[in-house]
Amino acid sequence: MTEQQQTASERPETTTLPAGKDPMLRVIPMPADANYTGDIFGGWIMSQVDLAGSVPAMRLAKGRVATIAVNSFVFKQPVFVGDLVSFYAEVIKVGRTSITVDVTVYAQRRAAREECVRVTEAVLTYVAVDANRRPRVVSEQQ
C-alpha cells in the first residue's frame, strides 16, 4: 500500500519538532539512499543516527569517541526521499569512560503541509578514546 492509499486512521500520528532544542544533524535523503520503492535504507538511517549521537558525546568527552554499543534501535515509520530528517541527541548517562546518548529522529514530509512524524528512536554508547585508541576517563582532555 502506498502512502497515498492509506486512510486517515492508518496514517502515522503527526507531531512537532522538540521545542527549545536544536538538532545535532539535519539532512534530506536522496534517491541513492533509497530502495526501488523510495523507502530510505535502514542502514543509511543508522549511520546518520551514529553521527548525530557522536556530537554530544565528543563535546562531553572533549575529544575522540568510538561507538561501542547500539543498545536499542527502533524504526517506527519509514523515511522517504525528500523528507527533511532531523536528529536530536542528548546524553542520558555518563560512566568512567563511556557516554550513553539517546537519539530521536523526526521526518518532515511535504514541507508545505509541515507534516512531522517521529520515525526512529535509538540509544547508543560511546567510549572516550585517546590518541592510541585506548579508553580514557571522560573528564580527561585529549
C-alpha positions as CSV (number, residue, x, y, z in Angstrom):
1,M,0.0,0.0,0.0
2,T,1.4,3.4,-1.0
3,E,1.4,6.3,1.4
4,Q,-1.3,7.9,-0.7
5,Q,-3.6,4.9,-0.4
6,Q,-3.5,5.0,3.4
7,T,-6.7,6.1,5.1
8,A,-6.7,8.8,7.8
9,S,-6.8,6.2,10.6
10,E,-3.8,4.3,9.2
11,R,-1.6,7.4,8.9
12,P,1.1,7.9,11.5
13,E,0.4,10.3,14.3
14,T,1.9,13.7,13.5
15,T,3.9,15.6,16.0
16,T,6.1,18.7,16.1
17,L,9.8,19.0,16.5
18,P,11.1,19.3,20.1
19,A,10.7,22.9,21.2
20,G,13.7,24.7,22.5
21,K,16.1,22.0,21.2
22,D,18.5,22.2,18.3
23,P,19.0,19.1,16.1
24,M,22.5,17.6,16.0
25,L,22.0,16.8,12.4
26,R,19.5,17.7,9.7
27,V,19.6,16.1,6.2
28,I,17.4,15.4,3.2
29,P,17.9,11.8,1.9
30,M,18.3,11.4,-1.9
31,P,17.3,8.7,-4.3
32,A,20.7,7.0,-3.9
33,D,19.8,6.4,-0.2
34,A,16.6,4.5,-1.1
35,N,15.4,1.2,-2.3
36,Y,13.3,0.9,-5.5
37,T,10.1,1.8,-3.7
38,G,11.5,5.1,-2.4
39,D,11.9,4.0,1.2
40,I,15.3,5.1,2.7
41,F,17.6,2.2,3.7
42,G,17.7,1.4,7.4
43,G,21.5,1.3,7.3
44,W,21.6,4.9,6.0
45,I,19.4,6.0,8.9
46,M,21.6,4.0,11.3
47,S,24.8,5.7,10.1
48,Q,23.2,9.2,10.4
49,V,22.0,8.3,14.0
50,D,25.5,7.3,14.9
51,L,26.9,10.6,13.6
52,A,24.2,12.6,15.4
53,G,24.8,10.7,18.7
54,S,28.6,11.2,18.5
55,V,28.2,15.0,18.5
56,P,27.2,15.4,22.2
57,A,29.5,12.5,23.2
58,M,32.5,14.2,21.6
59,R,31.6,17.5,23.2
60,L,31.3,15.9,26.7
61,A,34.5,13.8,26.2
62,K,36.3,16.9,24.8
63,G,37.8,14.7,22.1
64,R,37.6,11.5,20.2
65,V,34.9,8.8,20.9
66,A,34.2,5.4,19.4
67,T,30.8,3.7,19.2
68,I,30.9,0.6,21.4
69,A,27.2,-0.4,21.5
70,V,23.8,0.2,19.9
71,N,21.7,-0.5,23.0
72,S,18.4,-0.1,21.2
73,F,17.1,0.9,17.8
74,V,13.5,1.1,16.7
75,F,12.2,2.1,13.3
76,K,8.7,3.5,13.9
77,Q,7.9,4.9,10.5
78,P,9.6,4.9,7.1
79,V,11.6,7.7,5.8
80,F,11.1,8.8,2.2
81,V,13.2,10.5,-0.5
82,G,12.8,14.3,0.0
83,D,11.9,14.2,3.7
84,L,13.7,16.7,5.9
85,V,15.1,14.4,8.6
86,S,16.1,15.9,11.9
87,F,18.2,14.1,14.5
88,Y,18.0,15.1,18.1
89,A,20.6,13.7,20.6
90,E,21.1,14.1,24.3
91,V,23.4,12.4,26.8
92,I,21.5,10.3,29.3
93,K,24.3,8.6,31.2
94,V,28.0,9.2,31.8
95,G,30.3,6.4,33.1
96,R,34.0,6.5,33.8
97,T,35.0,6.1,30.1
98,S,31.5,5.8,28.5
99,I,28.8,8.1,27.4
100,T,25.3,6.9,26.6
101,V,23.2,9.0,24.2
102,D,19.5,9.0,23.3
103,V,18.7,9.9,19.7
104,T,15.3,10.7,18.4
105,V,14.6,11.2,14.7
106,Y,11.8,13.1,13.0
107,A,10.8,13.4,9.3
108,Q,9.1,16.5,8.0
109,R,7.1,15.4,5.0
110,R,5.7,17.7,2.3
111,A,7.1,20.9,3.7
112,A,4.1,22.9,2.5
113,R,1.8,21.0,4.9
114,E,4.5,20.7,7.6
115,E,3.6,17.1,8.4
116,C,6.1,15.8,11.0
117,V,6.4,12.3,12.3
118,R,8.7,10.5,14.7
119,V,10.5,7.9,12.6
120,T,13.3,6.4,14.7
121,E,14.5,6.1,18.3
122,A,17.9,4.8,19.4
123,V,20.2,4.6,22.4
124,L,23.9,4.3,21.7
125,T,27.0,4.1,23.9
126,Y,30.3,5.7,23.0
127,V,33.7,5.4,24.8
128,A,36.2,8.2,25.1
129,V,39.5,7.2,23.5
130,D,43.0,8.7,23.5
131,A,45.4,9.1,20.5
132,N,46.2,5.4,20.7
133,R,42.5,4.5,20.6
134,R,42.6,3.3,24.1
135,P,39.7,4.1,26.5
136,R,40.3,7.2,28.7
137,V,38.4,8.8,31.5
138,V,35.7,11.1,30.2
139,S,36.9,14.1,32.1
140,E,40.4,13.9,30.7
141,Q,41.2,16.2,27.8
142,Q,42.8,14.7,24.7
